[in-house]
Every structure is written in C-alpha cells, then in structure tokens.
Amino acid sequence: MSGVKRLVALVVVGMLAAACSGGGGGDKGDNAIVLGMINQEDAPIGSFPEAREAAQAAVAHVNEDLGGVDGRPLRLEVCRTTGTPESSAACANSLLEKRPVAVLGGVDLGAAASLPVFEKAGVPYIGGAPALGEELTSSAAWMTAGGVVADLLGQADYALGTLKVKKVGALYVDLPGVLTTVIGAAEIVLRAKGVTDVKLVPAKADAADFAPSVKAATAGNPDAVIVLFPAQSCARIMSAARSLNVRARTFYPSACASQAVVDAAGPAAENAYFASAYLPFDDPSPEVATWKAEAKVSKPSALSQAGFSVAMNVYDLLKDGTDTPAELNAKLRATANHPGYMAHPYTCDRKQVSLLPAVCNPHVRLLQYKGGKFVDITGRWVSGADLVKLFG
C-alpha cells in the first residue's frame, strides 16, 4: 500500500471510530446485552443530539437503578450520521459488527440506506420519532410511535373534525421522494374530507428567507397551515409568519415541540400548535418524572422523550430473557396494546395504519403554546389513522 493510500485508510478508520461510540454506562464484558443506535448529528440539514443523550440516560438508568436486564447490563453502541445515505449505510454495517439485539432509531434522514442492511441481517430497528417513509414501511422497522406521519394524521383529524377547516396550506421541506409522496397523499385525504382549497408549498431547509414560502402557503387566507420541517427551521418559519401577520392556525411537527424552538421564535411562537407522541412535559406521570430526572431535562423536548422512551420500551421487551434479534422480532410481532413508555400503548401487528405497516402506534397529543407553556388542548390521545384509508 502506498503512503498516500495508507494515510487515507487511517483517516477513514479514525472518522468511523469517532462516529461510533458506546454510552449509557454499559458493561463492556461479554455478558452485556448490546443495543445499537443511529442518530443524526452535526449535519447541515439537522442535528438531534437530544435523542441520543436521552437514550444513553435511559440505559444508564436501567443499569444503575434497575439492576440491568435480569442482572445483565445493557450496552448502547451509538453511530452518528450526517444525514447522507452513505453515512447511514456505513453506520448500519459498523453496528452489526457489535452484534446488537436491536438498533434504536433516533432521527436519521438517511435511514433509507441503513434499513436494507438490517432487513438482510434480521436485526430489528426500533424507533420513536420516524421521519421518512422507509422507517414506516421496512420489514426491519418497528415504530412504537408514528413520528411525522402520526403528527400529520392527528393534526388533520383535529383540524377536520373539531375546527371544520375548508382551506388548508402546507409548507414542507423539499426532500426527494418520500415526504413529497406523503404530502401528495395528504392532499387527496383533505379533499376527500371536504377541504376545497389546498396549497402545497415546498421549501429548502436552509432557505435564507422563509417569508416568500410562507406567503405562498397562506395565499387565500387558509383556515389552517401545516408545517413539516426539521426543528432547526421551525423558529424561523414562526417568525416569518408573524412578520406577514398570518392569522391561520399553524401546526408544527413533534420535533418542533421544544422549548429551544419556541424560545428562539419568541413572541412568534404564541398560539402555535404541535403534535407529540408523548405525554406533555408537565404531566404528573411517574414515567415523565423519571425521564426528567434521569435525562436531566428542565425544558420540554419531544425528541428527548422519544430517545428515552424507545430505550425503555426495548428494556421492557427484553426482561423475560429475550436476547436475540429473532426472539425480539417475534416478541414485537406479538405485542397487543402493550404499554408504551410515556406514550399510548402499541400493537405491532403490521396493521395499525394502512400502507404503513411498521407503525405500531399512531396516537399523539395535541399541544398549543400559550403563555410560555405547552398546553394539552384535548386532554386525550388522538389518532388520524383512519384517514389513510381514504387514500387510493
């Protein structure tokens, strides 16, 4: 090998080692049950360290406070992606070398490239905040919460059933393929439910100014506007809407249900609506209290809840001695109304949402930001899963 080739090889190995790391206080011994995790961080299109940090906190809680899994420690092996297909595929192959019983899905916009690797290996990919369609359809995927699609369906159900909207605008991140398909399906569903005016406007996540896109989405004074963007863009979209004096009720995805987002938006966040697959931040549930204490969370973050929840859900499934991917796949497939951590119960029979077999739980809570707090506006779980039946 030439000197140049050797240098390149060493650089690549070093980068992969930096991207993949352990966490959560797990034992490095052979007795540990290994979980992998893929999460997108330090990427131009979005960085979500809170999901990984919360999963690590959950694993530490299991090991330090709950005695591990039947006396065996959990070890969490994390691989960080940059949102590209290449980095996601590399993470998948690297994690398989660790022989995990499952891989936890954080937020990864390149998941379409990692899922075929897990399908071939028979390793379950378990998530609580899916963003892309492949995570909702892959045979390797089990989503104990429905992510962006559940957000959209729950918000649409509320807007149609409670608010009786007739005109809707949608502003969505311009990504190739899947998200565009979801938005197109949403238009079909909305029109089938009597919405007479639907405006769909794509925009780049790194747009210098969202005002032109917001103006296009709100042309004609819609009754409601649905925004589908990563958290990093939401505050800027809120500010653009305020500058344009938009009066329509505006709905944002769960990733944006974060104190950091509303703080960045300032007064523009007031009265914004959000969906979340998890119990509200101020809910008296012991599980919410445990998440806050163990993850050291002092402000609302739905992505942090997702990371903690999915790790605790997997811990619960492993407690009966399940410790192989095949056994865990079978255990997931057999779940029926199984308790979800900080979430609605889940059923992984591949039938909960038509066309989206990996979704085990389509329920969300609907929140509104008012007076400095996220307020639960319905006080119950909401599901728009039946709306999918109107598509096609």
C-alpha positions in Angstrom: 0.0 0.0 0.0 1.4 3.4 -0.9 2.0 6.1 1.7 -0.9 8.1 0.4 -3.3 5.2 0.4 -2.2 4.2 3.9 -2.9 7.7 5.1 -6.4 7.8 3.6 -7.2 4.4 5.1 -6.1 5.6 8.6 -8.2 8.8 8.2 -11.3 6.8 7.2 -10.9 4.4 10.2 -10.4 7.3 12.5 -13.6 9.0 11.3 -15.6 5.9 11.7 -14.3 5.3 15.3 -15.3 8.9 16.1 -18.8 8.4 14.8 -19.4 5.2 16.6 -19.1 5.1 20.4 -20.5 3.4 23.4 -22.7 5.1 26.0 -25.1 4.7 28.9 -22.9 3.1 31.5 -23.0 -0.4 30.0 -20.5 -3.1 30.9 -18.0 -3.9 28.1 -18.0 -7.6 29.2 -19.4 -10.5 27.2 -22.4 -10.6 29.5 -23.8 -7.3 28.3 -26.8 -7.1 26.0 -25.8 -4.8 23.1 -28.1 -2.2 21.6 -27.1 -0.1 18.6 -28.3 3.4 17.9 -28.2 5.5 14.8 -28.7 9.3 15.2 -28.1 12.3 13.0 -25.8 14.9 14.5 -23.7 17.9 13.3 -25.3 17.7 9.9 -26.2 20.8 7.8 -29.8 19.5 7.4 -30.4 18.9 11.1 -28.7 17.8 14.3 -30.6 16.0 17.0 -28.2 15.1 19.9 -31.0 15.2 22.5 -32.4 11.9 21.2 -29.1 10.1 21.6 -28.4 11.8 25.0 -31.8 10.7 26.4 -31.3 7.1 25.2 -27.9 7.0 26.9 -29.5 8.3 30.1 -32.2 5.6 29.9 -29.6 2.8 29.5 -27.7 4.3 32.5 -30.9 4.3 34.5 -31.5 0.6 33.6 -28.0 -0.4 34.6 -27.6 1.7 37.7 -31.1 1.8 39.2 -33.0 -1.2 37.8 -30.2 -3.8 38.0 -29.9 -4.2 34.3 -31.9 -6.8 32.3 -32.3 -9.8 34.6 -28.9 -8.9 36.0 -27.2 -8.3 32.7 -26.1 -4.8 31.8 -27.2 -3.0 28.6 -24.6 -1.5 26.4 -25.5 1.2 23.9 -23.3 1.5 20.8 -24.0 4.8 19.1 -23.2 5.7 15.5 -23.7 9.3 14.4 -24.7 10.0 10.8 -24.6 13.2 8.7 -28.0 12.6 7.1 -26.5 11.2 3.9 -27.2 7.7 2.6 -23.5 6.8 2.7 -23.1 7.7 6.3 -26.3 5.8 7.3 -25.2 2.7 5.4 -21.8 2.8 7.0 -23.3 3.2 10.5 -25.5 0.2 9.9 -22.7 -2.1 8.8 -20.5 -0.8 11.6 -23.2 -1.5 14.3 -23.8 -5.0 13.0 -20.2 -5.9 13.9 -21.2 -5.2 17.6 -23.8 -8.0 17.3 -26.7 -5.9 18.7 -30.0 -7.5 19.7 -31.7 -4.4 18.2 -30.8 -1.0 16.8 -32.6 2.1 18.2 -33.6 4.7 15.6 -33.0 8.3 16.7 -33.5 10.8 13.9 -31.8 9.9 10.6 -32.8 11.4 7.3 -30.6 8.8 5.5 -32.4 5.8 7.1 -33.5 4.5 3.7 -29.9 3.4 3.2 -29.5 1.7 6.6 -32.7 -0.2 6.7 -31.9 -2.7 3.9 -28.8 -3.7 5.9 -30.9 -4.5 9.0 -33.5 -6.3 6.9 -30.9 -8.6 5.5 -29.4 -9.2 8.9 -32.8 -9.8 10.6 -32.0 -7.1 13.2 -35.0 -5.1 14.4 -34.8 -1.3 14.0 -37.0 0.2 16.8 -37.8 3.9 16.8 -39.9 6.5 18.4 -39.5 9.5 16.1 -39.5 8.3 12.5 -39.2 10.9 9.8 -39.1 9.2 6.5 -41.4 6.7 4.8 -38.9 3.8 4.7 -38.9 3.8 8.5 -42.7 3.4 8.3 -42.7 0.5 5.8 -39.5 -1.5 6.2 -39.8 -5.1 7.4 -37.0 -4.4 9.9 -38.7 -1.4 11.4 -40.9 -1.3 14.4 -42.1 2.2 15.4 -43.5 2.4 18.9 -44.6 6.0 17.9 -45.5 7.2 14.5 -43.4 10.3 14.2 -44.0 12.8 11.4 -46.8 10.8 9.8 -48.7 10.4 13.1 -48.3 14.1 13.8 -49.8 14.9 10.4 -52.7 12.5 10.7 -53.5 13.6 14.3 -53.4 17.2 13.3 -55.5 16.6 10.2 -58.1 14.7 12.3 -58.4 17.6 14.7 -58.5 20.3 12.1 -61.1 18.4 10.1 -63.2 17.1 12.9 -63.0 19.9 15.5 -62.1 23.0 13.6 -64.1 22.1 10.5 -61.4 23.7 8.2 -62.2 24.1 4.5 -59.0 25.8 3.3 -55.5 24.4 4.2 -52.0 25.4 3.3 -49.0 23.1 3.8 -45.3 24.2 3.9 -42.9 21.2 3.8 -39.2 20.6 3.5 -38.1 20.0 -0.1 -36.6 16.5 0.1 -36.7 14.0 -2.7 -39.2 11.2 -2.8 -40.9 10.0 0.3 -42.0 13.2 2.0 -43.3 14.6 -1.3 -45.4 11.4 -1.7 -46.8 11.8 1.9 -47.8 15.4 1.2 -49.5 14.4 -2.1 -51.4 11.7 -0.2 -52.4 14.3 2.4 -54.0 16.5 -0.3 -56.1 13.5 -1.5 -57.2 12.9 2.0 -58.1 16.5 2.7 -60.1 16.9 -0.4 -61.9 13.6 0.3 -62.9 15.1 3.6 -64.4 18.3 2.1 -61.4 20.7 2.1 -62.0 22.8 -1.0 -58.7 24.7 -1.2 -55.3 23.0 -0.6 -52.0 24.8 -1.3 -48.8 22.7 -1.0 -45.5 24.7 -0.9 -42.1 23.1 -0.8 -39.0 25.0 0.6 -35.4 24.2 1.3 -34.5 23.6 4.9 -31.6 26.0 4.6 -33.6 28.7 2.8 -32.2 32.2 3.5 -35.7 33.6 4.0 -38.9 31.7 4.6 -41.2 34.7 4.1 -41.9 34.0 0.4 -42.8 30.4 1.1 -45.0 31.2 4.0 -46.7 33.9 1.9 -47.4 31.3 -0.9 -48.7 28.7 1.6 -51.1 31.3 3.2 -52.3 32.9 0.0 -56.1 32.9 0.1 -56.3 33.1 3.9 -56.5 29.4 4.8 -58.2 28.2 8.0 -55.1 26.2 8.9 -51.4 25.8 7.9 -49.5 22.6 8.4 -45.7 22.8 8.6 -43.4 19.8 8.1 -39.9 20.9 8.8 -36.9 19.9 11.0 -36.7 21.6 14.3 -33.9 23.9 13.2 -36.2 25.6 10.7 -39.4 26.0 12.8 -38.5 29.1 14.7 -37.6 30.9 11.5 -40.9 29.9 10.0 -42.8 31.1 13.0 -41.0 34.5 12.8 -41.8 34.7 9.0 -45.5 34.0 9.7 -45.6 36.7 12.4 -43.9 39.2 10.1 -46.6 38.5 7.5 -49.4 38.8 10.1 -50.6 35.2 9.3 -53.9 34.6 11.2 -54.4 30.9 10.3 -53.9 28.3 13.0 -50.5 26.8 12.3 -49.5 23.3 13.1 -45.9 22.1 13.6 -44.5 18.5 14.0 -43.4 17.0 17.3 -39.7 17.7 16.6 -40.5 21.4 17.0 -42.3 20.9 20.3 -39.2 22.0 22.1 -38.5 24.9 24.5 -35.4 25.7 22.5 -37.5 26.3 19.4 -40.2 28.4 21.0 -37.5 30.4 22.8 -35.8 31.1 19.5 -39.1 32.2 18.0 -40.0 34.5 20.9 -43.5 36.1 20.6 -43.9 34.4 17.2 -44.4 31.0 18.9 -47.5 32.2 20.8 -50.6 30.1 19.9 -48.7 27.7 17.7 -50.0 24.1 17.6 -47.9 21.0 17.9 -48.4 17.2 17.9 -46.4 14.9 20.2 -46.4 11.1 20.6 -45.5 11.6 24.3 -47.2 12.8 27.4 -47.0 16.6 28.0 -43.9 17.9 29.9 -46.0 18.8 33.0 -48.0 15.6 33.1 -47.9 14.0 36.6 -47.0 10.5 35.3 -44.1 8.8 37.1 -42.6 8.0 33.8 -42.4 11.7 32.8 -40.8 12.4 36.2 -38.2 9.6 35.6 -37.3 10.9 32.2 -36.8 14.5 33.5 -34.6 13.3 36.4 -32.5 10.7 34.6 -32.0 12.7 31.4 -31.6 15.9 33.4 -34.2 17.7 31.4 -35.6 21.0 32.6 -37.4 22.1 29.4 -39.8 20.4 27.0 -38.2 18.3 24.2 -40.2 15.7 22.3 -37.1 14.3 20.7 -35.5 13.8 24.1 -38.7 12.0 25.2 -38.5 9.8 22.1 -34.9 8.7 22.8 -35.7 7.9 26.4 -39.0 6.2 25.6 -37.7 3.8 22.9 -34.8 2.7 25.1 -37.2 2.0 28.0 -39.6 0.2 25.6 -36.8 -2.1 24.5 -35.7 -2.8 28.1 -39.3 -3.8 28.9 -39.4 -6.3 26.0 -36.1 -7.8 27.0 -37.0 -8.5 30.6 -38.3 -12.1 30.1 -34.9 -13.4 28.8 -35.3 -12.3 25.2 -31.8 -11.6 24.0 -31.5 -12.4 20.2 -32.8 -10.4 17.2 -35.1 -13.3 16.2 -36.6 -13.5 19.6 -37.1 -9.8 19.8 -38.7 -9.6 16.4 -41.2 -12.3 17.5 -41.9 -10.5 20.7 -42.6 -7.3 18.9 -44.9 -9.0 16.4 -46.9 -10.5 19.2 -47.5 -7.2 21.1 -51.1 -6.1 21.5 -51.9 -2.9 23.4 -48.5 -3.2 25.0 -47.8 -0.3 27.4 -45.6 2.4 25.8 -43.2 4.5 28.0 -44.7 8.0 28.3 -46.8 7.1 25.3 -50.0 5.4 24.1 -49.9 1.6 24.1 -48.6 0.0 20.9 -49.6 -3.0 18.8 -47.0 -4.2 16.3 -49.3 -6.4 14.1 -48.3 -4.5 11.0 -52.0 -3.4 10.6 -52.3 -0.3 12.7 -52.0 2.2 9.8 -53.0 1.2 6.3 -50.0 1.3 3.9 -47.6 2.0 6.8 -47.0 -1.5 8.4 -44.1 -0.5 10.7 -46.2 2.0 12.7 -47.3 0.3 16.0 -48.8 3.4 17.5 -50.4 6.3 15.5 -51.6 8.3 18.6 -50.5 11.8 19.5 -51.3 14.5 22.0 -52.2 17.9 20.6 -50.5 20.9 22.2 -50.7 24.6 21.9 -48.0 27.0 23.1 -49.8 29.6 25.3 -48.4 32.0 27.9 -45.0 30.2 28.0 -46.3 26.7 28.3 -47.3 23.8 26.0 -51.0 23.2 26.8 -52.7 19.9 26.1 -55.7 21.1 24.2 -57.7 17.9 24.1 -56.6 16.0 27.2 -56.6 12.7 25.3 -54.8 10.7 22.7 -55.8 11.5 19.1 -55.3 9.3 16.1 -56.0 10.1 12.4 -55.1 6.5 11.2 -58.5 6.0 9.6 -57.8 8.9 7.3 -55.2 6.9 5.4 -58.0 4.6 4.2 -59.2 7.5 2.1 -56.0 7.4 0.1 -56.0 5.3 -3.0 
